[in-house]
Amino acid sequence: MRTAAAAVLGLLVAGAPALAQQVAPPAAVPAKPAARPAAAGPVPAKELFGRVEGPAPLAARSIGFYSKGCLAGAEALAVNGPNWQVMRLSRNRNFGHPDLVAFLERFSAQVPKVSSWHGILVGDMSQPRGGPMLTGHASHQIGLDADIWLTPSPGRELSREEREKLSASMMVRADRRDIDPANWRPDHWKVIRAAALDPRVERIFVNAAIKKALCREASGDRSFLAKVRPYWGHDYHMHVRLTCPAGTPECRPQEAPPTGEGCGSELDWWFTDEVLHPKPEKEPAKPKPPLILADLPEACAAVLGAR
């Protein structure tokens, strides 16, 4: 597998077929990667997948687990749609399994029906061939994760510069114990509920303060709360994760969420001093080595090298 990594590295940075016209041009990619000393070891997988400009011309497949895998036959979400706009275009992360693109189109059409929002702002999805990212997420590797800002679309087309510089609204209070009432509105829980009610959605990750607000404010059918799980970060957006597509045995599903609304003692833990004010470790933990191609499912070498 390490030989495969070396073989594909040179051809990856040369680029891939041009993207569809409605897709933003990707960030500049070096024509040739910097030489690595032999002692440096295998090339990190993020260096391989993070420099590919276009999707693998293969049948659509999510391969592996959300945090250890890759994506064949990715589809690009158009940067502008009737009810969505893609942010941070320079990252070239508006790719996903066709099922994820279909979900975003479907969900964004629902948003104006359940709220006063004009539409949604879409953050990171996946890279053109999935895999580990150069920066940021540990997940988003198999084309089934998408970050959706909790800032509504402004009702006008944003410029490219605005999409790079505009900041999402902070939803969490400074003391981390609840939402910030200056930014949180009832529309927020209605939009999150609309996403969670989609049968293809497996999980939605939000900050614990946002989950707390959902537990307090949601009315009517509250069954959606089981899918919405608190996790570190996610102060500005919700992270939506789809189930594995039908007929994709190489996709490893996540375990089902715990039963119940998740609004009891399991949520209270997130607001303890242990979590909010952790004591510094006596010895800093050693960073984990980056994933290499050999750590990923075997099929990812073929995805990486497909032309």
C-alpha positions as CSV (number, residue, x, y, z in Angstrom):
1,M,0.0,0.0,0.0
2,R,2.9,2.4,0.7
3,T,4.2,1.7,-2.8
4,A,0.7,2.6,-4.1
5,A,0.9,5.9,-2.2
6,A,4.2,6.8,-3.9
7,A,2.9,5.8,-7.3
8,V,-0.2,8.0,-7.2
9,L,1.3,11.0,-5.5
10,G,2.9,12.4,-8.7
11,L,-0.2,12.1,-10.9
12,L,-2.6,13.5,-8.3
13,V,-1.2,17.0,-8.1
14,A,-1.4,17.3,-11.9
15,G,-5.1,17.9,-11.5
16,A,-8.3,16.2,-12.7
17,P,-11.0,16.9,-15.2
18,A,-12.5,20.3,-15.0
19,L,-15.4,20.7,-12.7
20,A,-18.9,21.6,-13.9
21,Q,-19.3,25.3,-14.7
22,Q,-21.5,26.1,-11.7
23,V,-18.8,24.8,-9.3
24,A,-16.3,27.3,-7.9
25,P,-12.8,27.0,-9.2
26,P,-10.6,25.2,-6.6
27,A,-7.8,26.7,-4.7
28,A,-4.4,26.7,-6.4
29,V,-2.6,23.3,-6.2
30,P,1.1,23.0,-6.3
31,A,2.4,21.5,-9.5
32,K,4.7,19.3,-7.6
33,P,4.8,18.4,-3.9
34,A,7.8,19.3,-1.8
35,A,10.3,16.5,-1.6
36,R,10.1,14.5,1.7
37,P,13.2,13.2,3.3
38,A,13.4,9.4,3.4
39,A,13.4,9.6,7.2
40,A,10.1,11.4,7.2
41,G,8.3,8.1,6.5
42,P,5.2,7.6,4.4
43,V,3.3,10.5,2.9
44,P,0.3,11.4,5.2
45,A,-3.0,10.5,3.5
46,K,-4.2,14.1,3.9
47,E,-1.4,15.3,1.6
48,L,-2.6,12.9,-1.1
49,F,-6.3,13.5,-0.9
50,G,-6.1,17.1,0.0
51,R,-4.3,18.1,-3.3
52,V,-6.7,16.4,-5.7
53,E,-8.8,18.8,-7.6
54,G,-11.5,16.6,-9.1
55,P,-13.6,13.5,-8.2
56,A,-12.7,10.0,-9.2
57,P,-14.5,9.0,-12.4
58,L,-15.9,5.9,-10.8
59,A,-19.4,4.7,-9.7
60,A,-20.5,6.6,-6.5
61,R,-19.3,4.7,-3.4
62,S,-18.7,5.7,0.2
63,I,-15.8,3.6,1.3
64,G,-14.9,3.0,5.0
65,F,-16.0,4.9,8.1
66,Y,-16.8,8.6,8.4
67,S,-13.3,9.3,9.9
68,K,-11.3,6.7,7.9
69,G,-12.3,6.3,4.3
70,C,-12.7,7.9,0.9
71,L,-15.2,8.7,-1.7
72,A,-15.6,7.5,-5.3
73,G,-17.8,9.2,-7.9
74,A,-18.3,12.3,-5.9
75,E,-20.8,15.0,-7.0
76,A,-20.3,18.7,-6.5
77,L,-23.0,20.7,-4.9
78,A,-23.5,23.8,-7.1
79,V,-22.2,26.9,-5.3
80,N,-25.6,28.6,-5.7
81,G,-29.0,27.0,-5.5
82,P,-32.6,28.2,-5.1
83,N,-32.3,27.9,-1.3
84,W,-28.6,27.5,-0.6
85,Q,-25.2,29.1,-1.0
86,V,-21.8,27.4,-0.5
87,M,-19.3,29.1,1.7
88,R,-15.5,29.1,1.8
89,L,-15.2,28.2,-1.9
90,S,-11.4,28.3,-1.8
91,R,-11.4,25.1,0.2
92,N,-12.9,23.0,-2.6
93,R,-14.9,21.0,-0.1
94,N,-18.4,21.1,-1.7
95,F,-18.3,17.5,-2.8
96,G,-20.3,14.5,-1.5
97,H,-21.9,11.3,-2.3
98,P,-24.9,12.1,-4.7
99,D,-27.2,11.2,-1.8
100,L,-25.7,14.0,0.3
101,V,-26.1,16.5,-2.5
102,A,-29.8,15.3,-2.9
103,F,-30.3,15.7,0.8
104,L,-29.0,19.3,0.8
105,E,-31.2,20.3,-2.1
106,R,-34.2,18.6,-0.5
107,F,-33.6,20.1,3.0
108,S,-32.8,23.6,1.8
109,A,-36.2,23.6,0.0
110,Q,-37.9,22.7,3.3
111,V,-36.2,25.5,5.3
112,P,-38.3,28.4,4.1
113,K,-41.4,26.4,4.8
114,V,-40.6,25.8,8.4
115,S,-38.9,29.1,9.2
116,S,-38.4,32.7,8.2
117,W,-35.1,31.8,6.6
118,H,-34.5,32.4,2.9
119,G,-32.3,29.3,2.8
120,I,-29.1,27.8,4.2
121,L,-25.3,28.5,4.0
122,V,-23.4,25.3,3.5
123,G,-19.9,24.9,5.0
124,D,-17.6,22.0,4.5
125,M,-18.8,18.8,2.9
126,S,-16.0,16.5,1.6
127,Q,-13.0,16.8,-0.7
128,P,-13.3,15.6,-4.3
129,R,-12.2,12.1,-3.4
130,G,-13.0,12.3,0.3
131,G,-10.2,11.1,2.6
132,P,-8.4,13.0,5.4
133,M,-8.4,16.7,5.0
134,L,-5.3,19.0,5.0
135,T,-6.9,21.0,7.8
136,G,-9.8,20.7,10.1
137,H,-12.1,17.7,10.3
138,A,-11.3,14.2,11.3
139,S,-14.5,13.0,9.7
140,H,-16.1,14.2,6.4
141,Q,-14.1,11.5,4.6
142,I,-16.7,9.4,2.8
143,G,-19.0,12.1,1.4
144,L,-21.9,11.8,3.9
145,D,-21.1,14.7,6.3
146,A,-22.0,18.4,5.8
147,D,-21.7,21.4,8.0
148,I,-24.7,23.8,7.8
149,W,-24.3,27.2,9.3
150,L,-26.8,28.3,11.9
151,T,-26.7,31.7,10.2
152,P,-29.5,32.0,7.7
153,S,-28.9,32.8,4.1
154,P,-29.2,36.6,3.7
155,G,-31.7,36.5,0.8
156,R,-29.2,37.8,-1.8
157,E,-26.2,36.2,-3.6
158,L,-23.0,36.6,-1.6
159,S,-19.8,37.6,-3.4
160,R,-16.9,35.3,-3.4
161,E,-15.0,37.6,-1.0
162,E,-18.0,37.6,1.4
163,R,-18.1,33.8,1.3
164,E,-14.4,33.8,2.4
165,K,-14.7,36.5,5.1
166,L,-18.2,36.4,6.5
167,S,-18.3,34.8,9.9
168,A,-21.1,32.6,11.2
169,S,-23.0,33.7,14.2
170,M,-21.9,32.4,17.6
171,M,-24.8,30.5,19.2
172,V,-23.2,29.8,22.5
173,R,-23.1,32.1,25.5
174,A,-19.7,33.2,26.8
175,D,-19.9,31.0,29.9
176,R,-20.7,28.0,27.7
177,R,-23.8,27.0,29.8
178,D,-26.5,28.0,27.4
179,I,-27.3,29.6,24.0
180,D,-26.7,33.3,23.3
181,P,-30.1,34.9,23.3
182,A,-28.7,37.7,21.1
183,N,-28.4,35.2,18.2
184,W,-30.6,32.3,19.0
185,R,-34.2,32.3,17.6
186,P,-37.1,29.8,17.6
187,D,-36.4,29.3,13.9
188,H,-33.2,27.6,14.8
189,W,-34.7,24.6,16.5
190,K,-37.3,24.3,13.7
191,V,-34.6,24.2,11.1
192,I,-32.6,21.6,13.0
193,R,-35.8,19.5,13.5
194,A,-36.5,19.7,9.7
195,A,-33.0,18.2,9.1
196,A,-33.3,15.5,11.8
197,L,-36.7,14.4,10.5
198,D,-35.2,13.4,7.1
199,P,-35.1,9.6,7.1
200,R,-31.6,9.6,5.6
201,V,-30.1,11.6,8.5
202,E,-28.3,9.5,11.0
203,R,-26.8,12.1,13.4
204,I,-26.7,15.9,13.9
205,F,-23.9,17.2,16.1
206,V,-24.3,20.5,17.9
207,N,-22.8,22.2,20.9
208,A,-24.2,21.0,24.2
209,A,-25.7,24.4,24.8
210,I,-27.7,24.1,21.5
211,K,-28.9,20.7,22.5
212,K,-30.0,22.2,25.8
213,A,-32.0,24.8,24.0
214,L,-33.6,22.2,21.8
215,C,-34.6,20.1,24.9
216,R,-36.2,23.2,26.5
217,E,-37.9,24.7,23.5
218,A,-38.9,22.0,21.1
219,S,-42.7,21.3,21.0
220,G,-44.9,18.8,19.2
221,D,-43.1,15.7,18.0
222,R,-39.8,15.5,19.9
223,S,-38.6,12.2,18.6
224,F,-36.0,14.1,16.4
225,L,-34.1,14.9,19.6
226,A,-32.6,11.4,19.7
227,K,-30.6,12.1,16.6
228,V,-29.2,15.4,17.8
229,R,-26.2,14.7,19.9
230,P,-23.9,17.2,21.8
231,Y,-20.3,17.3,20.8
232,W,-17.3,19.6,21.3
233,G,-17.2,22.6,19.0
234,H,-20.2,23.1,16.7
235,D,-20.9,26.5,18.2
236,Y,-21.7,28.1,14.9
237,H,-23.1,25.2,12.8
238,M,-24.8,21.8,12.8
239,H,-22.9,18.9,11.5
240,V,-25.4,16.6,9.6
241,R,-24.4,13.0,8.9
242,L,-26.3,10.6,6.6
243,T,-26.6,6.9,6.9
244,C,-24.7,4.7,4.5
245,P,-26.3,4.6,1.1
246,A,-28.2,1.4,0.1
247,G,-26.1,-1.2,-1.7
248,T,-22.7,0.1,-0.4
249,P,-21.2,-2.8,1.6
250,E,-17.9,-1.0,1.8
251,C,-19.5,1.9,3.9
252,R,-19.2,1.2,7.6
253,P,-22.3,2.5,9.4
254,Q,-22.3,4.2,12.8
255,E,-24.0,2.6,15.7
256,A,-27.6,3.7,16.4
257,P,-28.0,6.7,18.8
258,P,-29.0,5.9,22.4
259,T,-32.7,5.7,23.0
260,G,-34.6,8.6,24.5
261,E,-34.4,12.3,23.9
262,G,-30.9,12.7,25.4
263,C,-32.1,15.6,27.6
264,G,-31.3,14.1,31.1
265,S,-28.2,13.4,33.1
266,E,-26.2,12.6,29.9
267,L,-26.7,16.2,28.9
268,D,-26.0,17.6,32.3
269,W,-22.5,16.1,32.2
270,W,-21.5,18.6,29.5
271,F,-22.0,21.5,31.9
272,T,-19.9,20.1,34.8
273,D,-16.6,21.7,35.8
274,E,-14.9,18.6,34.5
275,V,-16.0,19.5,31.0
276,L,-16.2,23.3,31.1
277,H,-13.1,23.9,33.1
278,P,-10.8,20.8,32.7
279,K,-7.6,20.7,34.7
280,P,-4.5,20.8,32.6
281,E,-2.8,17.5,32.1
282,K,0.5,16.9,33.9
283,E,2.1,15.7,30.7
284,P,0.7,16.8,27.3
285,A,-0.6,13.9,25.3
286,K,1.5,12.9,22.3
287,P,-0.2,13.8,19.0
288,K,-1.4,10.8,17.0
289,P,0.5,10.1,13.9
290,P,-1.4,11.2,10.7
291,L,-3.3,8.6,8.8
292,I,-1.4,7.1,5.8
293,L,-2.9,5.5,2.8
294,A,-2.2,2.0,4.3
295,D,-4.5,2.9,7.2
296,L,-7.5,3.5,4.9
297,P,-9.6,0.8,3.2
298,E,-7.7,-0.9,0.4
299,A,-10.0,0.4,-2.3
300,C,-9.0,4.0,-1.5
301,A,-5.7,3.5,-3.4
302,A,-7.7,2.9,-6.6
303,V,-9.9,5.9,-5.9
304,L,-6.9,8.1,-5.4
305,G,-5.2,7.0,-8.6
306,A,-8.3,6.9,-10.9
307,R,-8.0,9.1,-14.0
